């Protein structure tokens, strides 16, 4: 395992976790502490998973996309189980959680592999 890759990807996951939390809390409703921690740790887990992963995909961007989707699915199903919100449907929460997870996975992989040159 490459320690440099693990550290960079995990730190990027933490950073994107706070970015995601900032975007989620920019609305009118206050976000409960449990949900805030879930958002931050979920994105951190994407970074950690990318850092330790040994998946052999043809291109680095596919790796980030697949890892982002895999680690976002539990949070997306959890978002569907929450209380009904008049602003968002359950399907919209499910799709947006997965899309953002894919985006963060892609960005973490891009920055880790291309910018910092921390290859697998």
FITIKE-330068 format. One record per atom (N, C-alpha, C): atom name; x, y, z. Coordinates in pm, 1 decimal, always signed. Layout:
<rokols>
+------+----------+----------+----------+
! atom !       xx !       yy !       zz !
+------+----------+----------+----------+
!   CA !        X !        Y !        Z !
...
+------+----------+----------+----------+
</rokols>
This chain:
<rokols>
+------+----------+----------+----------+
! atom !       xx !       yy !       zz !
+------+----------+----------+----------+
!    N !    +84.2 !   -117.3 !     +0.0 !
!   CA !     +0.0 !     +0.0 !     +0.0 !
!    C !    +89.3 !   +124.4 !     +0.0 !
!    N !    +49.0 !   +221.8 !    -76.6 !
!   CA !   +122.4 !   +347.6 !    -83.8 !
!    C !    +66.5 !   +443.0 !    +21.6 !
!    N !   +148.6 !   +474.6 !   +120.2 !
!   CA !   +105.7 !   +560.4 !   +229.6 !
!    C !    +72.4 !   +700.6 !   +180.5 !
!    N !   +150.3 !   +753.2 !    +87.8 !
!   CA !   +125.3 !   +887.5 !    +34.2 !
!    C !    -14.3 !   +895.0 !    -26.6 !
!    N !    -51.4 !   +795.5 !   -104.2 !
!   CA !   -182.7 !   +792.2 !   -168.7 !
!    C !   -294.4 !   +785.9 !    -64.4 !
!    N !   -277.5 !   +701.3 !    +36.9 !
!   CA !   -377.9 !   +687.0 !   +141.0 !
!    C !   -399.2 !   +818.6 !   +216.2 !
!    N !   -292.2 !   +883.8 !   +253.5 !
!   CA !   -302.5 !  +1009.1 !   +330.2 !
!    C !   -365.8 !  +1119.6 !   +246.5 !
!    N !   -321.0 !  +1135.8 !   +123.7 !
!   CA !   -374.9 !  +1242.0 !    +37.8 !
!    C !   -523.1 !  +1218.8 !     +9.8 !
!    N !   -560.1 !  +1097.2 !    -26.5 !
!   CA !   -699.9 !  +1067.6 !    -59.1 !
!    C !   -790.0 !  +1086.0 !    +63.4 !
!    N !   -743.6 !  +1045.1 !   +180.0 !
!   CA !   -824.0 !  +1059.9 !   +301.6 !
!    C !   -841.1 !  +1206.8 !   +339.1 !
!    N !   -734.7 !  +1283.8 !   +330.5 !
!   CA !   -744.1 !  +1427.8 !   +359.5 !
!    C !   -839.0 !  +1496.0 !   +261.7 !
!    N !   -831.3 !  +1459.2 !   +134.9 !
!   CA !   -924.1 !  +1515.7 !    +36.4 !
!    C !  -1068.3 !  +1475.2 !    +68.0 !
!    N !  -1087.9 !  +1353.8 !   +115.5 !
!   CA !  -1221.4 !  +1310.7 !   +156.6 !
!    C !  -1275.7 !  +1396.0 !   +270.4 !
!    N !  -1190.6 !  +1427.6 !   +367.9 !
!   CA !  -1231.5 !  +1515.2 !   +478.8 !
!    C !  -1267.2 !  +1653.6 !   +425.8 !
!    N !  -1183.1 !  +1707.3 !   +339.9 !
!   CA !  -1208.1 !  +1841.3 !   +283.4 !
!    C !  -1339.7 !  +1842.3 !   +206.5 !
!    N !  -1361.5 !  +1744.0 !   +120.5 !
!   CA !  -1485.7 !  +1738.5 !    +44.3 !
!    C !  -1605.4 !  +1708.8 !   +134.5 !
!    N !  -1582.7 !  +1642.0 !   +246.5 !
!   CA !  -1689.7 !  +1621.7 !   +344.0 !
!    C !  -1738.5 !  +1753.9 !   +400.1 !
!    N !  -1644.4 !  +1842.5 !   +433.8 !
!   CA !  -1682.9 !  +1974.7 !   +483.8 !
!    C !  -1745.0 !  +2060.5 !   +373.2 !
!    N !  -1697.3 !  +2044.6 !   +250.2 !
!   CA !  -1758.5 !  +2116.8 !   +137.6 !
!    C !  -1903.2 !  +2070.8 !   +119.9 !
!    N !  -1924.6 !  +1940.3 !   +123.6 !
!   CA !  -2058.8 !  +1884.2 !   +108.3 !
!    C !  -2148.5 !  +1930.6 !   +223.1 !
!    N !  -2096.5 !  +1929.7 !   +344.4 !
!   CA !  -2173.7 !  +1977.6 !   +459.2 !
!    C !  -2208.3 !  +2125.7 !   +443.0 !
!    N !  -2114.6 !  +2204.6 !   +396.0 !
!   CA !  -2140.1 !  +2346.7 !   +373.4 !
!    C !  -2250.0 !  +2369.3 !   +271.3 !
!    N !  -2248.4 !  +2291.1 !   +165.3 !
!   CA !  -2353.8 !  +2304.5 !    +63.8 !
!    C !  -2488.1 !  +2257.4 !   +118.8 !
!    N !  -2487.4 !  +2150.6 !   +198.1 !
!   CA !  -2612.5 !  +2098.2 !   +253.1 !
!    C !  -2672.5 !  +2192.4 !   +356.7 !
!    N !  -2588.5 !  +2263.5 !   +429.5 !
!   CA !  -2639.0 !  +2352.2 !   +534.9 !
!    C !  -2664.7 !  +2494.2 !   +485.6 !
!    N !  -2648.7 !  +2518.5 !   +357.2 !
!   CA !  -2669.0 !  +2653.7 !   +304.8 !
!    C !  -2816.8 !  +2689.7 !   +290.9 !
!    N !  -2905.1 !  +2592.9 !   +308.0 !
!   CA !  -3048.2 !  +2619.1 !   +296.8 !
!    C !  -3104.8 !  +2678.9 !   +424.0 !
!    N !  -3236.1 !  +2683.5 !   +430.8 !
!   CA !  -3304.7 !  +2743.7 !   +544.5 !
!    C !  -3308.1 !  +2651.9 !   +666.2 !
!    N !  -3317.6 !  +2521.2 !   +642.8 !
!   CA !  -3329.9 !  +2425.9 !   +752.5 !
!    C !  -3195.3 !  +2395.1 !   +814.4 !
!    N !  -3194.7 !  +2381.3 !   +946.8 !
!   CA !  -3072.8 !  +2346.1 !  +1018.2 !
!    C !  -3050.5 !  +2195.1 !  +1007.0 !
!    N !  -2924.7 !  +2156.5 !   +988.8 !
!   CA !  -2890.8 !  +2014.5 !   +975.6 !
!    C !  -2856.2 !  +1959.9 !  +1113.4 !
!    N !  -2919.1 !  +1847.7 !  +1153.5 !
!   CA !  -2886.0 !  +1787.8 !  +1283.3 !
!    C !  -2739.8 !  +1743.6 !  +1287.9 !
!    N !  -2683.7 !  +1740.3 !  +1406.7 !
!   CA !  -2543.1 !  +1703.6 !  +1425.4 !
!    C !  -2513.4 !  +1564.1 !  +1371.2 !
!    N !  -2603.6 !  +1470.4 !  +1392.8 !
!   CA !  -2582.4 !  +1333.1 !  +1345.3 !
!    C !  -2570.1 !  +1331.1 !  +1193.3 !
!    N !  -2653.8 !  +1406.5 !  +1125.2 !
!   CA !  -2647.7 !  +1411.6 !   +979.6 !
!    C !  -2519.7 !  +1480.1 !   +932.1 !
!    N !  -2478.0 !  +1586.1 !  +1002.1 !
!   CA !  -2353.5 !  +1656.1 !   +965.7 !
!    C !  -2233.5 !  +1561.9 !   +976.2 !
!    N !  -2228.1 !  +1486.1 !  +1084.5 !
!   CA !  -2119.0 !  +1389.6 !  +1103.0 !
!    C !  -2126.0 !  +1281.2 !   +996.4 !
!    N !  -2247.7 !  +1236.7 !   +964.1 !
!   CA !  -2266.0 !  +1135.0 !   +860.2 !
!    C !  -2215.9 !  +1185.2 !   +725.4 !
!    N !  -2246.6 !  +1308.3 !   +690.8 !
!   CA !  -2202.4 !  +1365.3 !   +562.7 !
!    C !  -2050.5 !  +1371.0 !   +557.3 !
!    N !  -1988.4 !  +1423.9 !   +661.6 !
!   CA !  -1842.3 !  +1440.2 !   +663.2 !
!    C !  -1772.8 !  +1304.7 !   +662.8 !
!    N !  -1818.4 !  +1212.4 !   +746.0 !
!   CA !  -1754.8 !  +1080.6 !   +750.6 !
!    C !  -1778.6 !  +1000.0 !   +623.7 !
!    N !  -1893.7 !  +1018.4 !   +559.9 !
!   CA !  -1921.0 !   +947.4 !   +434.6 !
!    C !  -1823.6 !   +986.7 !   +325.4 !
!    N !  -1796.2 !  +1115.8 !   +313.6 !
!   CA !  -1700.7 !  +1162.2 !   +211.6 !
!    C !  -1557.9 !  +1124.4 !   +249.9 !
!    N !  -1528.9 !  +1124.0 !   +380.5 !
!   CA !  -1397.1 !  +1079.2 !   +425.6 !
!    C !  -1377.2 !   +932.0 !   +391.2 !
!    N !  -1482.1 !   +853.4 !   +406.1 !
!   CA !  -1474.6 !   +711.5 !   +373.3 !
!    C !  -1448.7 !   +689.8 !   +224.8 !
!    N !  -1505.7 !   +774.2 !   +139.8 !
!   CA !  -1476.6 !   +764.5 !     -4.2 !
!    C !  -1326.7 !   +785.1 !    -26.7 !
!    N !  -1270.3 !   +888.1 !    +35.3 !
!   CA !  -1126.6 !   +914.0 !    +20.8 !
!    C !  -1042.4 !   +799.3 !    +73.2 !
!    N !  -1077.9 !   +747.7 !   +190.4 !
!   CA !  -1003.4 !   +635.6 !   +247.8 !
!    C !  -1012.4 !   +512.9 !   +158.3 !
!    N !  -1133.0 !   +485.3 !   +108.0 !
!   CA !  -1151.9 !   +370.7 !    +18.7 !
!    C !  -1070.7 !   +382.5 !   -108.9 !
!    N !  -1065.6 !   +501.8 !   -164.3 !
!   CA !   -984.0 !   +524.5 !   -283.7 !
!    C !   -836.7 !   +505.6 !   -251.0 !
!    N !   -795.8 !   +550.2 !   -133.0 !
!   CA !   -655.8 !   +538.9 !    -92.6 !
!    C !   -608.9 !   +395.7 !    -74.8 !
!    N !   -695.8 !   +308.2 !    -25.7 !
!   CA !   -653.2 !   +169.8 !     -1.1 !
!    C !   -693.2 !    +73.4 !   -111.5 !
!    N !   -774.5 !   +118.6 !   -205.2 !
!   CA !   -827.2 !    +30.0 !   -308.3 !
!    C !   -718.9 !    -23.0 !   -401.9 !
!    N !   -738.6 !   -147.3 !   -441.7 !
!   CA !   -650.8 !   -211.0 !   -539.4 !
!    C !   -727.9 !   -252.1 !   -663.9 !
!    N !   -849.1 !   -195.2 !   -680.8 !
!   CA !   -925.6 !   -224.9 !   -801.7 !
!    C !   -842.0 !   -191.2 !   -923.7 !
!    N !   -844.5 !   -279.0 !  -1019.5 !
!   CA !   -767.3 !   -258.6 !  -1140.9 !
!    C !   -862.3 !   -223.5 !  -1255.2 !
!    N !   -890.6 !    -95.4 !  -1270.0 !
!   CA !   -976.4 !    -48.8 !  -1378.6 !
!    C !   -889.7 !    +13.3 !  -1486.8 !
!    N !   -942.1 !    +18.5 !  -1609.5 !
!   CA !   -862.5 !    +64.4 !  -1723.7 !
!    C !   -816.0 !   +209.4 !  -1711.9 !
!    N !   -892.8 !   +293.4 !  -1645.9 !
!   CA !   -856.1 !   +434.2 !  -1637.0 !
!    C !   -877.2 !   +482.5 !  -1494.0 !
!    N !   -793.7 !   +573.7 !  -1448.6 !
!   CA !   -802.2 !   +621.2 !  -1310.8 !
!    C !   -936.0 !   +687.4 !  -1281.2 !
!    N !   -996.7 !   +755.2 !  -1378.5 !
!   CA !  -1122.3 !   +825.2 !  -1351.6 !
!    C !  -1236.1 !   +727.0 !  -1322.5 !
!    N !  -1234.8 !   +612.0 !  -1388.5 !
!   CA !  -1335.4 !   +509.5 !  -1360.4 !
!    C !  -1324.9 !   +460.3 !  -1217.3 !
!    N !  -1203.4 !   +450.7 !  -1168.2 !
!   CA !  -1181.5 !   +405.2 !  -1030.9 !
!    C !  -1250.3 !   +499.0 !   -932.2 !
!    N !  -1230.8 !   +627.9 !   -948.0 !
!   CA !  -1293.3 !   +725.2 !   -858.3 !
!    C !  -1444.2 !   +724.2 !   -868.3 !
!    N !  -1494.9 !   +711.2 !   -989.8 !
!   CA !  -1639.8 !   +709.1 !  -1011.0 !
!    C !  -1702.5 !   +586.7 !   -944.3 !
!    N !  -1643.1 !   +469.9 !   -964.6 !
!   CA !  -1696.3 !   +346.8 !   -906.5 !
!    C !  -1687.8 !   +350.4 !   -754.0 !
!    N !  -1576.6 !   +394.6 !   -700.3 !
!   CA !  -1561.5 !   +400.9 !   -555.3 !
!    C !  -1658.5 !   +501.9 !   -494.7 !
!    N !  -1676.8 !   +615.7 !   -560.5 !
!   CA !  -1772.0 !   +714.9 !   -511.5 !
!    C !  -1913.5 !   +659.5 !   -506.8 !
!    N !  -1951.7 !   +584.5 !   -609.6 !
!   CA !  -2084.6 !   +524.4 !   -612.9 !
!    C !  -2100.1 !   +418.4 !   -503.9 !
!    N !  -2002.0 !   +330.6 !   -491.4 !
!   CA !  -2009.9 !   +222.7 !   -392.5 !
!    C !  -2025.4 !   +278.5 !   -251.6 !
!    N !  -1946.4 !   +378.6 !   -217.2 !
!   CA !  -1949.9 !   +432.0 !    -81.4 !
!    C !  -2065.1 !   +529.1 !    -58.8 !
!    N !  -2131.3 !   +575.0 !   -163.4 !
!   CA !  -2245.5 !   +664.7 !   -147.6 !
!    C !  -2378.7 !   +591.5 !   -138.8 !
!    N !  -2383.8 !   +468.8 !   -184.7 !
!   CA !  -2510.4 !   +394.0 !   -183.6 !
!    C !  -2572.1 !   +380.6 !    -43.8 !
!    N !  -2496.9 !   +344.2 !    +61.0 !
!   CA !  -2560.4 !   +333.8 !   +193.6 !
!    C !  -2620.8 !   +467.1 !   +239.5 !
!    N !  -2550.1 !   +576.2 !   +217.9 !
!   CA !  -2603.2 !   +707.0 !   +257.8 !
!    C !  -2725.9 !   +743.8 !   +175.5 !
!    N !  -2727.0 !   +704.9 !    +49.5 !
!   CA !  -2841.7 !   +735.7 !    -37.1 !
!    C !  -2965.7 !   +660.0 !     +8.7 !
!    N !  -2950.4 !   +533.3 !    +44.9 !
!   CA !  -3065.0 !   +458.4 !    +96.2 !
!    C !  -3110.0 !   +515.3 !   +230.5 !
!    N !  -3014.7 !   +558.6 !   +312.9 !
!   CA !  -3049.3 !   +621.8 !   +440.0 !
!    C !  -3125.4 !   +751.7 !   +420.1 !
!    N !  -3089.8 !   +826.4 !   +317.8 !
!   CA !  -3159.7 !   +952.1 !   +288.9 !
!    C !  -3303.9 !   +925.9 !   +249.9 !
!    N !  -3329.6 !   +813.4 !   +186.1 !
!   CA !  -3466.4 !   +780.2 !   +146.8 !
!    C !  -3552.6 !   +743.0 !   +267.4 !
!    N !  -3491.9 !   +697.5 !   +375.1 !
!   CA !  -3567.2 !   +653.6 !   +491.9 !
!    C !  -3601.5 !   +767.5 !   +586.8 !
!    N !  -3545.9 !   +885.2 !   +563.4 !
!   CA !  -3570.7 !   +999.1 !   +650.9 !
!    C !  -3712.7 !  +1049.4 !   +639.9 !
!    N !  -3746.2 !  +1148.2 !   +722.8 !
!   CA !  -3881.8 !  +1203.5 !   +718.9 !
!    C !  -3909.1 !  +1272.9 !   +585.4 !
!    N !  -4034.8 !  +1278.6 !   +551.3 !
!   CA !  -4076.3 !  +1343.3 !   +426.4 !
!    C !  -4044.7 !  +1492.5 !   +434.0 !
!    N !  -3979.7 !  +1542.0 !   +330.6 !
!   CA !  -3943.9 !  +1682.8 !   +324.2 !
!    C !  -4018.4 !  +1743.4 !   +205.5 !
!    N !  -4091.6 !  +1851.9 !   +226.4 !
!   CA !  -4167.9 !  +1908.2 !   +113.8 !
!    C !  -4079.7 !  +1962.8 !     +1.8 !
!    N !  -3953.5 !  +1994.7 !    +32.3 !
!   CA !  -3864.0 !  +2050.0 !    -69.3 !
!    C !  -3804.5 !  +1942.0 !   -159.4 !
!    N !  -3785.6 !  +1820.5 !   -106.0 !
!   CA !  -3717.8 !  +1714.5 !   -180.1 !
!    C !  -3795.7 !  +1584.3 !   -169.2 !
!    N !  -3803.6 !  +1512.1 !   -279.4 !
!   CA !  -3863.1 !  +1379.1 !   -274.9 !
!    C !  -3755.6 !  +1278.5 !   -235.8 !
!    N !  -3797.7 !  +1161.4 !   -195.8 !
!   CA !  -3701.7 !  +1057.5 !   -158.2 !
!    C !  -3615.6 !  +1017.2 !   -277.4 !
!    N !  -3675.0 !  +1010.2 !   -394.2 !
!   CA !  -3599.3 !   +974.6 !   -514.3 !
!    C !  -3494.8 !  +1080.4 !   -545.5 !
!    N !  -3532.0 !  +1205.4 !   -528.7 !
!   CA !  -3438.5 !  +1314.6 !   -555.2 !
!    C !  -3320.1 !  +1310.2 !   -457.7 !
!    N !  -3346.6 !  +1279.1 !   -331.0 !
!   CA !  -3239.0 !  +1266.1 !   -233.0 !
!    C !  -3148.2 !  +1148.4 !   -266.8 !
!    N !  -3206.7 !  +1036.3 !   -308.7 !
!   CA !  -3129.0 !   +918.4 !   -344.9 !
!    C !  -3036.0 !   +948.9 !   -462.7 !
!    N !  -3091.1 !  +1007.7 !   -566.8 !
!   CA !  -3013.0 !  +1037.1 !   -687.4 !
!    C !  -2906.4 !  +1142.1 !   -658.3 !
!    N !  -2942.4 !  +1248.7 !   -588.6 !
!   CA !  -2845.0 !  +1355.7 !   -563.7 !
!    C !  -2730.8 !  +1308.2 !   -473.6 !
!    N !  -2760.0 !  +1223.5 !   -375.3 !
!   CA !  -2654.0 !  +1169.6 !   -289.2 !
!    C !  -2556.2 !  +1085.8 !   -370.6 !
!    N !  -2608.2 !  +1003.1 !   -460.1 !
!   CA !  -2520.3 !   +920.3 !   -543.6 !
!    C !  -2442.4 !  +1003.7 !   -644.4 !
!    N !  -2507.1 !  +1100.3 !   -706.0 !
!   CA !  -2437.8 !  +1184.6 !   -804.2 !
!    C !  -2325.0 !  +1262.2 !   -736.8 !
!    N !  -2352.3 !  +1318.2 !   -620.5 !
!   CA !  -2246.6 !  +1392.7 !   -550.8 !
!    C !  -2134.4 !  +1299.3 !   -504.4 !
!    N !  -2168.3 !  +1177.9 !   -462.7 !
!   CA !  -2065.1 !  +1080.6 !   -425.6 !
!    C !  -1976.4 !  +1044.3 !   -542.9 !
!    N !  -2037.4 !  +1026.8 !   -659.6 !
!   CA !  -1960.6 !   +999.1 !   -781.4 !
!    C !  -1870.2 !  +1117.1 !   -814.5 !
!    N !  -1923.8 !  +1236.9 !   -803.3 !
!   CA !  -1844.9 !  +1357.3 !   -832.0 !
!    C !  -1727.0 !  +1370.8 !   -735.3 !
!    N !  -1752.6 !  +1351.9 !   -606.5 !
!   CA !  -1643.6 !  +1361.4 !   -508.3 !
!    C !  -1541.3 !  +1249.8 !   -529.0 !
!    N !  -1586.6 !  +1128.7 !   -561.2 !
!   CA !  -1493.3 !  +1019.8 !   -589.1 !
!    C !  -1404.6 !  +1051.1 !   -708.1 !
!    N !  -1464.7 !  +1105.2 !   -812.8 !
!   CA !  -1388.1 !  +1144.7 !   -932.1 !
!    C !  -1286.1 !  +1252.8 !   -896.5 !
!    N !  -1328.2 !  +1354.6 !   -821.4 !
!   CA !  -1236.5 !  +1464.0 !   -786.0 !
!    C !  -1123.8 !  +1417.3 !   -694.3 !
!    N !  -1155.9 !  +1332.5 !   -598.3 !
!   CA !  -1051.7 !  +1279.7 !   -509.7 !
!    C !   -949.2 !  +1200.1 !   -589.6 !
!    N !   -997.8 !  +1114.7 !   -678.7 !
!   CA !   -906.0 !  +1035.1 !   -762.4 !
!    C !   -825.4 !  +1125.1 !   -854.7 !
!    N !   -887.7 !  +1223.9 !   -914.0 !
!   CA !   -819.1 !  +1316.7 !  -1004.0 !
!    C !   -705.9 !  +1389.8 !   -931.5 !
!    N !   -737.2 !  +1448.1 !   -818.8 !
!   CA !   -636.5 !  +1525.7 !   -744.9 !
!    C !   -526.6 !  +1434.1 !   -692.4 !
!    N !   -564.4 !  +1317.9 !   -640.3 !
!   CA !   -464.8 !  +1224.9 !   -585.3 !
!    C !   -372.2 !  +1172.0 !   -693.7 !
!    N !   -428.0 !  +1129.8 !   -806.6 !
!   CA !   -349.2 !  +1064.3 !   -911.0 !
!    C !   -277.2 !  +1162.8 !  -1001.7 !
!    N !   -346.1 !  +1268.0 !  -1044.7 !
!   CA !   -288.8 !  +1359.1 !  -1144.2 !
!    C !   -208.6 !  +1471.6 !  -1078.3 !
!    N !   -267.7 !  +1537.7 !   -981.3 !
!   CA !   -201.1 !  +1653.6 !   -920.2 !
!    C !    -85.5 !  +1609.9 !   -831.6 !
!    N !   -112.0 !  +1514.8 !   -739.6 !
!   CA !     -7.6 !  +1469.6 !   -645.2 !
!    C !    +72.9 !  +1351.3 !   -696.2 !
!    N !    +33.6 !  +1295.1 !   -810.9 !
!   CA !   +103.8 !  +1183.1 !   -872.8 !
!    C !   +122.6 !  +1065.3 !   -777.0 !
!    N !    +18.4 !  +1039.2 !   -697.8 !
!   CA !    +20.5 !   +925.1 !   -604.5 !
!    C !    -53.0 !   +809.8 !   -669.9 !
!    N !    +17.7 !   +734.8 !   -751.1 !
!   CA !    -41.5 !   +624.7 !   -828.4 !
!    C !    -62.8 !   +504.0 !   -738.1 !
!    N !   -148.4 !   +411.7 !   -787.2 !
!   CA !   -172.1 !   +286.2 !   -713.5 !
!    C !    -52.8 !   +196.4 !   -721.3 !
+------+----------+----------+----------+
</rokols>
